[in-house]
């Protein structure tokens, strides 16, 4: 796998980025790469800049410094050209006034000139991919939390991107549903070859799906570590160890 990665350019390349703005800097000198075909997790406590980092990468925020390259096309310009990625925002972020099918159709209607029948057929196909065959005409309010996340992932896949960003895909879900979402992510990655960048604080999900992860630290405003999550969990660095083993910290503090 490492050989394949080294032979091709990264699909995401971030160099020296400041996350945030002058009055509210969350992290400085953020540098990392995401390899094609991997699942890469962005970790960190609340306030470390995980979601804000994704907003910078996908072009919703303009950085004050640093360099961002996505799929060899530089920093995304959402006003010009089809984006080379799909996004599932926090909690699925479906529009409640629309049906599930209409939500999935949105990127196709925005970015393509396909006829309505083709748009509908593609949306139905994406819902089948995520296991929501019968949900096309339902409203988001009729879905469970896990089904809403699946619908959000289907919308992220609408344009057949090679890269998807998933913001807290399993947060707040019961353990069984969270595991099912993780299994879906693995399927998308391994069966469809989709590169996945996921923001999460769910360690169980990280161990199940992530090839590598990056840990952001709110206190030092920096990247603490990048690597295989199981390897990082064995780190001697107290800050890294505290994130991966919070129960040990609690036990030590209770003594």
PALOTOR-916043 format. One record per residue (C-alpha): residue number from 1; residue in three letters; chain; x, y, z negated. Coordinates in nm, 2 decimals. Layout:
PALOTOR-916043
<NUM,ALA,A,<X,Y,Z>>
...
//
This chain:
PALOTOR-916043
<1,UNK,A,<0.00,0.00,0.00>>
<2,UNK,A,<0.28,0.24,-0.09>>
<3,UNK,A,<0.44,0.18,0.25>>
<4,UNK,A,<0.12,0.26,0.43>>
<5,UNK,A,<0.08,0.58,0.23>>
<6,UNK,A,<0.43,0.69,0.30>>
<7,UNK,A,<0.38,0.63,0.67>>
<8,UNK,A,<0.09,0.87,0.71>>
<9,UNK,A,<0.04,1.23,0.59>>
<10,UNK,A,<-0.18,1.28,0.28>>
<11,UNK,A,<-0.54,1.36,0.34>>
<12,UNK,A,<-0.53,1.62,0.06>>
<13,UNK,A,<-0.21,1.82,-0.01>>
<14,UNK,A,<-0.22,2.08,-0.28>>
<15,UNK,A,<0.10,2.28,-0.37>>
<16,UNK,A,<0.15,2.54,-0.64>>
<17,UNK,A,<-0.22,2.62,-0.69>>
<18,UNK,A,<-0.36,2.83,-0.97>>
<19,UNK,A,<-0.70,2.71,-1.07>>
<20,UNK,A,<-0.92,3.00,-1.16>>
<21,UNK,A,<-0.87,3.37,-1.12>>
<22,UNK,A,<-0.66,3.64,-1.30>>
<23,UNK,A,<-0.91,3.69,-1.58>>
<24,UNK,A,<-0.97,3.32,-1.63>>
<25,UNK,A,<-0.68,3.09,-1.53>>
<26,UNK,A,<-0.75,2.73,-1.61>>
<27,UNK,A,<-0.43,2.57,-1.48>>
<28,UNK,A,<-0.11,2.69,-1.30>>
<29,UNK,A,<0.12,2.54,-1.05>>
<30,UNK,A,<-0.11,2.24,-0.97>>
<31,UNK,A,<0.06,2.02,-0.72>>
<32,UNK,A,<-0.06,1.68,-0.60>>
<33,UNK,A,<-0.14,1.47,-0.30>>
<34,UNK,A,<-0.42,1.23,-0.22>>
<35,UNK,A,<-0.33,0.94,0.01>>
<36,UNK,A,<-0.57,0.81,0.28>>
<37,UNK,A,<-0.77,0.51,0.16>>
<38,UNK,A,<-0.73,0.56,-0.21>>
<39,UNK,A,<-0.96,0.65,-0.50>>
<40,UNK,A,<-0.81,0.94,-0.68>>
<41,UNK,A,<-0.96,1.06,-1.01>>
<42,UNK,A,<-0.92,1.41,-1.16>>
<43,UNK,A,<-0.93,1.38,-1.53>>
<44,UNK,A,<-0.93,1.63,-1.82>>
<45,UNK,A,<-1.13,1.76,-2.11>>
<46,UNK,A,<-1.41,2.02,-2.07>>
<47,UNK,A,<-1.26,2.35,-1.96>>
<48,UNK,A,<-0.95,2.20,-1.80>>
<49,UNK,A,<-1.06,2.31,-1.45>>
<50,UNK,A,<-1.16,1.98,-1.29>>
<51,UNK,A,<-1.47,2.10,-1.11>>
<52,UNK,A,<-1.32,2.44,-1.03>>
<53,UNK,A,<-1.02,2.26,-0.86>>
<54,UNK,A,<-1.26,2.08,-0.63>>
<55,UNK,A,<-1.44,2.41,-0.54>>
<56,UNK,A,<-1.10,2.55,-0.44>>
<57,UNK,A,<-1.01,2.24,-0.23>>
<58,UNK,A,<-1.34,2.23,-0.04>>
<59,UNK,A,<-1.33,2.60,0.04>>
<60,UNK,A,<-1.60,2.74,-0.20>>
<61,UNK,A,<-1.33,2.94,-0.39>>
<62,UNK,A,<-1.04,3.13,-0.24>>
<63,UNK,A,<-0.71,3.08,-0.42>>
<64,UNK,A,<-0.49,3.36,-0.53>>
<65,UNK,A,<-0.18,3.16,-0.47>>
<66,UNK,A,<-0.07,2.81,-0.36>>
<67,UNK,A,<-0.14,2.60,-0.06>>
<68,UNK,A,<-0.43,2.37,0.02>>
<69,UNK,A,<-0.44,2.13,0.32>>
<70,UNK,A,<-0.73,1.89,0.38>>
<71,UNK,A,<-0.70,1.63,0.66>>
<72,UNK,A,<-0.42,1.82,0.83>>
<73,UNK,A,<-0.64,2.12,0.90>>
<74,UNK,A,<-0.53,2.36,0.63>>
<75,UNK,A,<-0.77,2.51,0.37>>
<76,UNK,A,<-1.14,2.44,0.48>>
<77,UNK,A,<-1.33,2.72,0.63>>
<78,UNK,A,<-1.70,2.63,0.58>>
<79,UNK,A,<-1.81,2.90,0.82>>
<80,UNK,A,<-1.63,2.75,1.11>>
<81,UNK,A,<-1.63,2.39,1.22>>
<82,UNK,A,<-1.75,2.06,1.08>>
<83,UNK,A,<-1.59,2.00,0.74>>
<84,UNK,A,<-1.38,1.68,0.72>>
<85,UNK,A,<-1.54,1.57,0.39>>
<86,UNK,A,<-1.86,1.52,0.21>>
<87,UNK,A,<-1.95,1.63,-0.15>>
<88,UNK,A,<-2.17,1.50,-0.42>>
<89,UNK,A,<-2.20,1.78,-0.68>>
<90,UNK,A,<-2.27,1.73,-1.05>>
<91,UNK,A,<-2.59,1.53,-1.13>>
<92,UNK,A,<-2.65,1.47,-0.76>>
<93,UNK,A,<-2.77,1.84,-0.70>>
<94,UNK,A,<-3.07,1.74,-0.49>>
<95,UNK,A,<-3.32,2.00,-0.39>>
<96,UNK,A,<-3.64,1.92,-0.58>>
<97,UNK,A,<-3.87,2.08,-0.33>>
<98,UNK,A,<-3.75,1.84,-0.06>>
<99,UNK,A,<-3.79,1.46,-0.02>>
<100,UNK,A,<-3.49,1.24,-0.07>>
<101,UNK,A,<-3.47,1.19,0.31>>
<102,UNK,A,<-3.48,1.57,0.37>>
<103,UNK,A,<-3.20,1.61,0.13>>
<104,UNK,A,<-2.98,1.36,0.31>>
<105,UNK,A,<-3.07,1.51,0.65>>
<106,UNK,A,<-2.95,1.86,0.55>>
<107,UNK,A,<-2.58,1.83,0.65>>
<108,UNK,A,<-2.69,1.68,0.98>>
<109,UNK,A,<-2.93,1.97,1.05>>
<110,UNK,A,<-2.67,2.22,0.95>>
<111,UNK,A,<-2.36,2.08,1.13>>
<112,UNK,A,<-2.49,1.89,1.43>>
<113,UNK,A,<-2.73,1.94,1.73>>
<114,UNK,A,<-2.87,1.59,1.71>>
<115,UNK,A,<-3.24,1.54,1.79>>
<116,UNK,A,<-3.48,1.50,1.50>>
<117,UNK,A,<-3.52,1.12,1.56>>
<118,UNK,A,<-3.15,1.06,1.54>>
<119,UNK,A,<-3.12,1.28,1.23>>
<120,UNK,A,<-3.39,1.07,1.06>>
<121,UNK,A,<-3.24,0.74,1.17>>
<122,UNK,A,<-2.89,0.84,1.03>>
<123,UNK,A,<-3.04,0.95,0.70>>
<124,UNK,A,<-3.23,0.63,0.66>>
<125,UNK,A,<-2.91,0.44,0.74>>
<126,UNK,A,<-2.71,0.63,0.47>>
<127,UNK,A,<-2.98,0.56,0.22>>
<128,UNK,A,<-2.96,0.19,0.30>>
<129,UNK,A,<-2.58,0.20,0.25>>
<130,UNK,A,<-2.63,0.33,-0.11>>
<131,UNK,A,<-2.92,0.09,-0.19>>
<132,UNK,A,<-3.21,0.33,-0.16>>
<133,UNK,A,<-3.40,0.19,0.14>>
<134,UNK,A,<-3.74,0.28,0.01>>
<135,UNK,A,<-3.67,0.62,-0.13>>
<136,UNK,A,<-3.68,0.83,0.19>>
<137,UNK,A,<-4.02,0.99,0.12>>
<138,UNK,A,<-3.99,1.02,-0.25>>
<139,UNK,A,<-3.91,1.34,-0.44>>
<140,UNK,A,<-3.60,1.36,-0.66>>
<141,UNK,A,<-3.83,1.39,-0.97>>
<142,UNK,A,<-3.95,1.03,-0.89>>
<143,UNK,A,<-3.60,0.89,-0.91>>
<144,UNK,A,<-3.40,0.76,-1.20>>
<145,UNK,A,<-3.07,0.93,-1.28>>
<146,UNK,A,<-2.87,0.66,-1.11>>
<147,UNK,A,<-3.09,0.68,-0.80>>
<148,UNK,A,<-3.04,1.05,-0.78>>
<149,UNK,A,<-2.66,1.00,-0.79>>
<150,UNK,A,<-2.70,0.74,-0.51>>
<151,UNK,A,<-2.90,0.99,-0.30>>
<152,UNK,A,<-2.63,1.25,-0.36>>
<153,UNK,A,<-2.37,1.01,-0.24>>
<154,UNK,A,<-2.58,0.93,0.07>>
<155,UNK,A,<-2.60,1.30,0.15>>
<156,UNK,A,<-2.22,1.32,0.11>>
<157,UNK,A,<-2.19,1.04,0.37>>
<158,UNK,A,<-2.43,1.19,0.62>>
<159,UNK,A,<-2.16,1.32,0.86>>
<160,UNK,A,<-1.94,1.00,0.83>>
<161,UNK,A,<-1.66,1.18,0.66>>
<162,UNK,A,<-1.33,1.01,0.60>>
<163,UNK,A,<-1.31,1.18,0.26>>
<164,UNK,A,<-1.57,1.24,-0.01>>
<165,UNK,A,<-1.56,1.44,-0.34>>
<166,UNK,A,<-1.77,1.30,-0.62>>
<167,UNK,A,<-1.82,1.53,-0.92>>
<168,UNK,A,<-1.90,1.32,-1.24>>
<169,UNK,A,<-2.08,1.04,-1.05>>
<170,UNK,A,<-2.15,0.83,-1.36>>
<171,UNK,A,<-2.17,1.10,-1.63>>
<172,UNK,A,<-2.47,1.06,-1.86>>
<173,UNK,A,<-2.58,0.73,-1.72>>
<174,UNK,A,<-2.63,0.41,-1.92>>
<175,UNK,A,<-2.34,0.16,-1.91>>
<176,UNK,A,<-2.51,-0.08,-1.66>>
<177,UNK,A,<-2.61,0.20,-1.42>>
<178,UNK,A,<-2.27,0.36,-1.45>>
<179,UNK,A,<-2.11,0.03,-1.36>>
<180,UNK,A,<-2.34,0.00,-1.06>>
<181,UNK,A,<-2.23,0.34,-0.94>>
<182,UNK,A,<-1.87,0.25,-0.98>>
<183,UNK,A,<-1.93,-0.07,-0.78>>
<184,UNK,A,<-2.08,0.14,-0.50>>
<185,UNK,A,<-1.78,0.37,-0.50>>
<186,UNK,A,<-1.55,0.07,-0.47>>
<187,UNK,A,<-1.76,-0.06,-0.18>>
<188,UNK,A,<-1.75,0.27,0.01>>
<189,UNK,A,<-1.38,0.28,-0.04>>
<190,UNK,A,<-1.29,-0.08,0.05>>
<191,UNK,A,<-1.56,-0.17,0.30>>
<192,UNK,A,<-1.60,0.16,0.48>>
<193,UNK,A,<-1.24,0.30,0.43>>
<194,UNK,A,<-1.37,0.62,0.27>>
<195,UNK,A,<-1.11,0.81,0.06>>
<196,UNK,A,<-1.26,0.91,-0.27>>
<197,UNK,A,<-1.17,1.20,-0.49>>
<198,UNK,A,<-1.37,1.19,-0.81>>
<199,UNK,A,<-1.40,1.42,-1.10>>
<200,UNK,A,<-1.47,1.24,-1.42>>
<201,UNK,A,<-1.41,1.20,-1.79>>
<202,UNK,A,<-1.54,0.85,-1.81>>
<203,UNK,A,<-1.24,0.63,-1.88>>
<204,UNK,A,<-1.43,0.31,-1.81>>
<205,UNK,A,<-1.50,0.43,-1.46>>
<206,UNK,A,<-1.14,0.54,-1.41>>
<207,UNK,A,<-1.01,0.19,-1.50>>
<208,UNK,A,<-1.27,0.02,-1.27>>
<209,UNK,A,<-1.23,0.23,-0.96>>
<210,UNK,A,<-0.92,0.46,-0.95>>
<211,UNK,A,<-0.60,0.38,-0.78>>
<212,UNK,A,<-0.43,0.69,-0.92>>
<213,UNK,A,<-0.54,0.98,-1.14>>
<214,UNK,A,<-0.43,1.32,-1.24>>
<215,UNK,A,<-0.47,1.45,-1.59>>
<216,UNK,A,<-0.53,1.83,-1.64>>
<217,UNK,A,<-0.47,1.99,-1.98>>
<218,UNK,A,<-0.67,2.29,-2.10>>
<219,UNK,A,<-0.43,2.39,-2.37>>
<220,UNK,A,<-0.11,2.40,-2.17>>
<221,UNK,A,<-0.30,2.50,-1.85>>
<222,UNK,A,<-0.11,2.24,-1.65>>
<223,UNK,A,<-0.10,1.90,-1.49>>
<224,UNK,A,<0.01,1.66,-1.77>>
<225,UNK,A,<0.05,1.35,-1.55>>
<226,UNK,A,<-0.02,1.18,-1.22>>
<227,UNK,A,<-0.02,0.80,-1.17>>
<228,UNK,A,<-0.18,0.47,-1.22>>
<229,UNK,A,<-0.44,0.50,-1.50>>
<230,UNK,A,<-0.33,0.18,-1.68>>
<231,UNK,A,<0.03,0.30,-1.66>>
<232,UNK,A,<-0.06,0.64,-1.80>>
<233,UNK,A,<-0.26,0.48,-2.08>>
<234,UNK,A,<0.07,0.33,-2.21>>
<235,UNK,A,<0.25,0.66,-2.20>>
<236,UNK,A,<0.46,0.77,-2.50>>
<237,UNK,A,<0.36,1.13,-2.45>>
<238,UNK,A,<0.12,1.22,-2.74>>
<239,UNK,A,<-0.10,1.44,-2.53>>
<240,UNK,A,<-0.15,1.18,-2.26>>
<241,UNK,A,<-0.20,0.91,-2.52>>
<242,UNK,A,<-0.46,1.12,-2.70>>
<243,UNK,A,<-0.67,1.14,-2.38>>
<244,UNK,A,<-0.66,0.78,-2.30>>
<245,UNK,A,<-0.70,0.66,-2.66>>
<246,UNK,A,<-0.92,0.91,-2.84>>
<247,UNK,A,<-1.03,0.64,-3.08>>
<248,UNK,A,<-0.67,0.60,-3.21>>
<249,UNK,A,<-0.65,0.98,-3.27>>
<250,UNK,A,<-0.97,0.97,-3.46>>
<251,UNK,A,<-0.85,0.68,-3.68>>
<252,UNK,A,<-0.52,0.86,-3.75>>
<253,UNK,A,<-0.70,1.19,-3.84>>
<254,UNK,A,<-0.93,0.99,-4.07>>
<255,UNK,A,<-0.64,0.85,-4.27>>
//
